[in-house]
Amino acid sequence: MPADTDHPAPRLNATRARQGRRGQHIFWILIISTVLAAVALFGAWGFRSGDLASVEQNTGVDTPAEASRYNTEQSPVRQAPAN
């Protein structure tokens, strides 16, 4: 196909040529892709939530004996004298 030499393309500087177009179609693409990503994440979490819960050993119910193991007396802060 021969080039159209009668009507040359408009000349744009590099910055203008690299810029994307703004508009409502871009907005909808961003909204829909964000919603789809959220649905995929929540779907994967919901699908695997049973497996994740069965692995967790700590159910949040600690016995007093278990809690007392981590009760240590506080010691005063030791500081070196400033020279």
C-alpha atoms as an extended CHARMM CRD file, in Angstrom:
* protein
*
        83  EXT
         1         1  MET       CA              0.0000000000        0.0000000000        0.0000000000  PROA      1               0.0000000000
         2         2  PRO       CA              1.5820000000        3.3240000000       -0.9930000000  PROA      2               0.0000000000
         3         3  ALA       CA              2.2220000000        5.9680000000        1.6540000000  PROA      3               0.0000000000
         4         4  ASP       CA             -0.0830000000        8.9800000000        1.7080000000  PROA      4               0.0000000000
         5         5  THR       CA              2.3150000000       11.7970000000        0.9210000000  PROA      5               0.0000000000
         6         6  ASP       CA             -0.4050000000       14.3620000000        0.2490000000  PROA      6               0.0000000000
         7         7  HSD       CA             -1.5370000000       14.4480000000        3.9200000000  PROA      7               0.0000000000
         8         8  PRO       CA              1.3610000000       13.9040000000        6.3180000000  PROA      8               0.0000000000
         9         9  ALA       CA              0.6070000000       12.8770000000        9.9030000000  PROA      9               0.0000000000
        10        10  PRO       CA              0.6860000000       15.6570000000       12.4850000000  PROA      10              0.0000000000
        11        11  ARG       CA              4.0290000000       15.9890000000       14.2870000000  PROA      11              0.0000000000
        12        12  LEU       CA              3.9600000000       15.5100000000       18.0590000000  PROA      12              0.0000000000
        13        13  ASN       CA              6.7400000000       16.0610000000       20.5290000000  PROA      13              0.0000000000
        14        14  ALA       CA              7.9600000000       13.0070000000       22.4930000000  PROA      14              0.0000000000
        15        15  THR       CA              6.1850000000       13.8930000000       25.7290000000  PROA      15              0.0000000000
        16        16  ARG       CA              2.8210000000       14.3430000000       24.0560000000  PROA      16              0.0000000000
        17        17  ALA       CA              3.2440000000       11.1170000000       22.0660000000  PROA      17              0.0000000000
        18        18  ARG       CA              3.9550000000        9.0750000000       25.2280000000  PROA      18              0.0000000000
        19        19  GLN       CA              0.9610000000       10.3090000000       27.1780000000  PROA      19              0.0000000000
        20        20  GLY       CA             -2.0830000000        8.0970000000       27.3810000000  PROA      20              0.0000000000
        21        21  ARG       CA             -5.5750000000        9.2630000000       26.7240000000  PROA      21              0.0000000000
        22        22  ARG       CA             -7.8400000000       10.0490000000       29.6080000000  PROA      22              0.0000000000
        23        23  GLY       CA            -11.4800000000        9.3260000000       29.5560000000  PROA      23              0.0000000000
        24        24  GLN       CA            -14.3660000000        7.4030000000       30.9600000000  PROA      24              0.0000000000
        25        25  HSD       CA            -13.2880000000        4.1210000000       29.3510000000  PROA      25              0.0000000000
        26        26  ILE       CA            -10.0270000000        4.1320000000       31.3390000000  PROA      26              0.0000000000
        27        27  PHE       CA            -11.9720000000        4.8210000000       34.5430000000  PROA      27              0.0000000000
        28        28  TRP       CA            -14.2170000000        1.7980000000       33.9460000000  PROA      28              0.0000000000
        29        29  ILE       CA            -11.2570000000       -0.4350000000       33.1290000000  PROA      29              0.0000000000
        30        30  LEU       CA             -9.6260000000        0.5250000000       36.4330000000  PROA      30              0.0000000000
        31        31  ILE       CA            -12.8310000000        0.0220000000       38.4360000000  PROA      31              0.0000000000
        32        32  ILE       CA            -13.6610000000       -3.3430000000       36.8650000000  PROA      32              0.0000000000
        33        33  SER       CA            -10.1010000000       -4.6660000000       37.2200000000  PROA      33              0.0000000000
        34        34  THR       CA             -9.9830000000       -3.5990000000       40.8810000000  PROA      34              0.0000000000
        35        35  VAL       CA            -13.3010000000       -5.3150000000       41.5940000000  PROA      35              0.0000000000
        36        36  LEU       CA            -12.1740000000       -8.4830000000       39.8090000000  PROA      36              0.0000000000
        37        37  ALA       CA             -8.9100000000       -8.5210000000       41.7770000000  PROA      37              0.0000000000
        38        38  ALA       CA            -10.8350000000       -8.1460000000       45.0580000000  PROA      38              0.0000000000
        39        39  VAL       CA            -13.2370000000      -10.9430000000       44.0750000000  PROA      39              0.0000000000
        40        40  ALA       CA            -10.2970000000      -13.2030000000       43.2070000000  PROA      40              0.0000000000
        41        41  LEU       CA             -8.5450000000      -12.5080000000       46.5100000000  PROA      41              0.0000000000
        42        42  PHE       CA            -11.6510000000      -13.0540000000       48.6210000000  PROA      42              0.0000000000
        43        43  GLY       CA            -12.5290000000      -16.1440000000       46.5770000000  PROA      43              0.0000000000
        44        44  ALA       CA             -9.0890000000      -17.6440000000       47.1510000000  PROA      44              0.0000000000
        45        45  TRP       CA             -9.2770000000      -16.8050000000       50.8520000000  PROA      45              0.0000000000
        46        46  GLY       CA            -12.7600000000      -18.3130000000       51.1490000000  PROA      46              0.0000000000
        47        47  PHE       CA            -11.7330000000      -21.4150000000       49.2640000000  PROA      47              0.0000000000
        48        48  ARG       CA             -8.7160000000      -22.0360000000       51.5050000000  PROA      48              0.0000000000
        49        49  SER       CA            -10.0240000000      -20.6650000000       54.8240000000  PROA      49              0.0000000000
        50        50  GLY       CA            -10.8570000000      -24.1140000000       56.1620000000  PROA      50              0.0000000000
        51        51  ASP       CA             -7.3310000000      -25.3480000000       55.5050000000  PROA      51              0.0000000000
        52        52  LEU       CA             -5.8050000000      -22.2490000000       57.0580000000  PROA      52              0.0000000000
        53        53  ALA       CA             -7.8880000000      -22.5770000000       60.2240000000  PROA      53              0.0000000000
        54        54  SER       CA             -6.9690000000      -26.2290000000       60.7200000000  PROA      54              0.0000000000
        55        55  VAL       CA             -3.2470000000      -25.4150000000       60.7220000000  PROA      55              0.0000000000
        56        56  GLU       CA             -3.4750000000      -22.7530000000       63.4530000000  PROA      56              0.0000000000
        57        57  GLN       CA             -2.6410000000      -24.3160000000       66.8190000000  PROA      57              0.0000000000
        58        58  ASN       CA             -3.2440000000      -21.2280000000       68.9480000000  PROA      58              0.0000000000
        59        59  THR       CA             -6.9840000000      -20.7380000000       69.2330000000  PROA      59              0.0000000000
        60        60  GLY       CA             -6.7050000000      -17.6730000000       71.4450000000  PROA      60              0.0000000000
        61        61  VAL       CA             -7.6610000000      -19.5460000000       74.6190000000  PROA      61              0.0000000000
        62        62  ASP       CA             -4.5950000000      -19.6130000000       76.8390000000  PROA      62              0.0000000000
        63        63  THR       CA             -4.5250000000      -21.3650000000       80.1610000000  PROA      63              0.0000000000
        64        64  PRO       CA             -3.3680000000      -19.3860000000       83.2190000000  PROA      64              0.0000000000
        65        65  ALA       CA             -0.3480000000      -21.6760000000       83.5790000000  PROA      65              0.0000000000
        66        66  GLU       CA              0.6520000000      -20.9640000000       80.0170000000  PROA      66              0.0000000000
        67        67  ALA       CA              0.2410000000      -17.2280000000       80.5230000000  PROA      67              0.0000000000
        68        68  SER       CA              2.2740000000      -17.2230000000       83.7480000000  PROA      68              0.0000000000
        69        69  ARG       CA              5.3190000000      -18.5740000000       81.9420000000  PROA      69              0.0000000000
        70        70  TYR       CA              5.6810000000      -15.2580000000       80.1720000000  PROA      70              0.0000000000
        71        71  ASN       CA              5.2880000000      -13.1350000000       83.2990000000  PROA      71              0.0000000000
        72        72  THR       CA              8.7780000000      -11.9230000000       84.2020000000  PROA      72              0.0000000000
        73        73  GLU       CA              9.7750000000       -9.2180000000       86.6070000000  PROA      73              0.0000000000
        74        74  GLN       CA             10.9390000000       -6.0010000000       85.0830000000  PROA      74              0.0000000000
        75        75  SER       CA             14.4450000000       -4.9220000000       85.8390000000  PROA      75              0.0000000000
        76        76  PRO       CA             15.5280000000       -1.2930000000       85.9280000000  PROA      76              0.0000000000
        77        77  VAL       CA             17.2020000000        0.1070000000       82.8680000000  PROA      77              0.0000000000
        78        78  ARG       CA             20.9710000000        0.0410000000       83.0110000000  PROA      78              0.0000000000
        79        79  GLN       CA             22.6460000000        3.0540000000       81.5310000000  PROA      79              0.0000000000
        80        80  ALA       CA             26.2930000000        3.7620000000       81.1710000000  PROA      80              0.0000000000
        81        81  PRO       CA             27.3630000000        7.0950000000       82.6280000000  PROA      81              0.0000000000
        82        82  ALA       CA             27.8450000000        9.8210000000       80.0420000000  PROA      82              0.0000000000
        83        83  ASN       CA             31.4710000000       10.8470000000       79.5560000000  PROA      83              0.0000000000
